Amino acid sequence: MLRYCVTALCFALSVQPVFAHEFWISPDRYQISPGEQVATSFRVGENLKGAAFSYIERNATRFDLVRGDVVVPVAARSGDNPAFEGALEDEGLWIVVHETGDSTLTYSEAAKFEAFVAHKAFADTLAAHAARGLPEAGFKESYRRFAKALIAVGDGAGQDRPVGLRTEIVALANPYTDDLGAGLPVQVLFENEPRANAQVELFAKDPSGVVTVTLHQTDEDGIARLPVLPGTEYLVDAVKMVALDNDDPEAGPVWKSLWAALTFKTP
């Protein structure tokens, strides 16, 4: 029987999002029998609450199903909602992988950028922004999403692994089969290297639908140990801000945010 970390803080602070909309992959079930159907939706929102969005080919860079070393591209069509619906035949741990294309937003108010930077703990971004001579408002940010979801088929045996996304979160234990008494360790990667001192946001939806949010930080190896409880759906989120080689707001985006997400549900 799995044991779980019941220390709700574990270097965490309860938080409420200030300015953020997460993107995640939402399966209708996280544990199925071999050959059973599963539907996975793309969602955008806050606190694990958000509308399901259709798969749009022009906005997608990658959509795969991964089990071990096997990578199966999803044959999705524009307009599919759920984005994937089908049977998973082989037993084990399946990783659903999706990378979006680039989107752009404009900060019309300085306060929104400041709130976002503060919430995501980008300590040096405001100083770097000023040093580049950029305006406090009226500039653009490009962003891209990198999402994964873990689904257990049958015994769910197997391990999450890096799948080659520019930034991603890797579960270093299997949430369906391993002892989680000391929490679930995850590693945050950027360009295949560990992200030290990165903020990790953990959204937890309990069986009654109540969502709690805690903040965590990775160590020098990019690893954070997350407290988990049984019967709970989780979204793990980590964002990287990158300065673009453009200091002219009229010419296009000046920053790029890269959003990594991982979803799973403990038995």
Long-range contacts (C-beta under 8 A, 24 or more apart in sequence): 2-178, 2-179, 2-180, 2-230, 2-266, 2-267, 3-179, 3-180, 3-181, 4-180, 4-181, 4-227, 4-228, 4-229, 4-230, 4-266, 5-180, 5-181, 5-182, 5-183, 5-184, 5-225, 5-227, 5-228, 5-229, 6-227, 6-229, 7-227, 8-212, 8-214, 8-227, 9-214, 9-227, 10-183, 10-216, 10-225, 10-226, 10-227, 11-216, 11-217, 12-202, 12-214, 12-215, 12-216, 12-227, 13-214, 13-215, 14-212, 14-213, 14-214, 15-119, 15-201, 15-213, 15-214, 15-215, 16-213, 17-46, 17-47, 17-119, 17-213, 18-115, 18-116, 18-118, 18-119, 19-112, 19-115, 19-116, 19-119, 20-46, 20-116, 20-119, 20-120, 20-239, 21-45, 21-46, 21-50, 22-46, 22-50, 22-203, 22-235, 22-237, 22-259, 22-261, 23-100, 23-145, 23-147, 23-259, 23-261, 24-48, 24-50, 24-147, 24-149, 24-235, 24-237, 24-261, 24-263, 25-83, 25-96, 25-98, 25-147, 25-148, 25-149, 25-261, 25-263, 26-52, 26-149, 26-263, 27-96, 27-149, 27-151, 27-263, 28-82, 29-151, 30-149, 30-150, 30-151, 30-152, 30-176, 30-233, 30-264, 30-265, 31-151, 31-152, 31-156, 31-176, 31-265, 31-267, 32-88, 32-151, 32-152, 32-153, 33-153, 33-154, 34-88, 34-89, 34-90, 34-91, 34-153, 34-154, 35-87, 35-88, 35-89, 36-87, 36-88, 36-153, 37-85, 37-86, 37-87, 38-84, 38-85, 38-86, 38-87, 38-88, 38-151, 39-82, 39-84, 39-85, 40-82, 40-83, 40-84, 40-85, 40-96, 40-149, 40-151, 41-81, 41-82, 41-83, 42-83, 42-98, 42-147, 47-203, 47-211, 47-213, 48-203, 48-205, 48-211, 48-233, 48-235, 49-211, 52-81, 52-82, 53-81, 53-83, 54-78, 54-79, 54-80, 54-81, 54-83, 55-79, 55-80, 55-81, 55-83, 55-84, 58-101, 59-100, 59-101, 59-103, 60-98, 60-99, 60-100, 60-101, 61-99, 61-100, 61-101, 61-144, 62-97, 62-98, 62-99, 62-165, 63-97, 63-98, 63-99, 64-96, 64-97, 64-98, 64-163, 65-94, 65-95, 65-96, 65-97, 66-94, 66-95, 66-96, 66-97, 66-161, 66-163, 67-92, 67-93, 67-94, 67-95, 67-158, 68-92, 68-158, 71-163, 88-151, 88-153, 90-153, 91-153, 91-154, 91-155, 91-156, 91-157, 92-153, 92-154, 92-155, 92-156, 92-157, 92-158, 93-150, 93-151, 93-152, 93-153, 93-156, 93-157, 93-158, 93-159, 93-160, 93-174, 93-176, 94-150, 94-151, 94-152, 94-153, 95-148, 95-149, 95-150, 95-151, 95-160, 95-161, 95-163, 96-148, 96-149, 96-150, 96-151, 97-147, 97-148, 97-163, 97-165, 98-145, 98-146, 98-147, 98-148, 99-144, 99-145, 99-146, 99-147, 99-165, 100-144, 100-145, 100-146, 101-144, 102-142, 102-143, 102-144, 102-256, 103-142, 103-143, 103-144, 104-140, 104-141, 104-142, 104-143, 104-253, 105-140, 105-141, 105-143, 106-138, 106-139, 106-140, 106-141, 107-137, 107-138, 107-139, 107-140, 107-141, 108-137, 108-138, 109-137, 110-136, 110-137, 113-137, 113-141, 117-241, 120-199, 120-239, 120-241, 121-199, 121-215, 122-241, 125-241, 125-255, 128-243, 129-255, 132-243, 132-247, 132-254, 133-247, 134-247, 134-249, 134-254, 135-249, 138-249, 139-249, 139-253, 139-254, 139-255, 140-249, 140-252, 140-253, 140-254, 141-253, 141-254, 141-255, 141-256, 141-257, 142-244, 142-252, 142-253, 142-255, 142-256, 142-257, 143-256, 143-257, 143-258, 143-259, 144-256, 144-257, 144-258, 144-259, 145-259, 145-261, 146-258, 146-259, 146-260, 146-261, 147-260, 147-261, 147-262, 147-263, 148-261, 148-262, 148-263, 149-262, 149-263, 149-264, 150-175, 150-176, 150-262, 150-263, 150-264, 152-176, 152-177, 160-262, 162-189, 162-192, 164-192, 165-189, 165-260, 166-190, 166-191, 166-258, 167-191, 167-195, 167-238, 167-240, 167-258, 167-259, 167-260, 168-260, 168-262, 169-200, 169-236, 169-238, 169-260, 169-261, 169-262, 170-262, 171-262, 171-264, 172-223, 175-228, 175-234, 175-264, 175-265, 175-266, 176-264, 176-266, 176-267, 180-228, 180-266, 182-225, 183-225, 183-226, 183-227, 183-228, 184-225, 184-226, 184-228, 185-223, 185-224, 185-225, 185-226, 186-223, 186-224, 186-225, 186-226, 186-236, 186-262, 187-218, 187-221, 187-222, 187-223, 188-218, 188-222, 188-224, 188-238, 188-260, 189-222, 190-240, 190-258, 193-222, 194-218, 194-220, 194-221, 194-222, 194-223, 195-222, 195-238, 195-240, 196-220, 196-221, 196-222, 198-222, 198-238, 198-240, 199-238, 199-239, 200-224, 200-226, 200-236, 200-237, 200-238, 201-236, 201-237, 201-238, 202-226, 202-227, 202-234, 202-235, 202-236, 202-237, 203-234, 203-235, 203-236, 203-237, 204-228, 204-229, 204-232, 204-233, 204-234, 205-232, 205-233, 205-234, 206-231, 206-232, 207-231, 207-232, 228-266, 229-266, 230-266, 230-267, 231-265, 231-266, 231-267, 232-265, 232-266, 233-263, 233-264, 233-265, 234-263, 234-264, 234-265, 234-266, 235-261, 235-262, 235-263, 236-261, 236-262, 236-263, 237-261
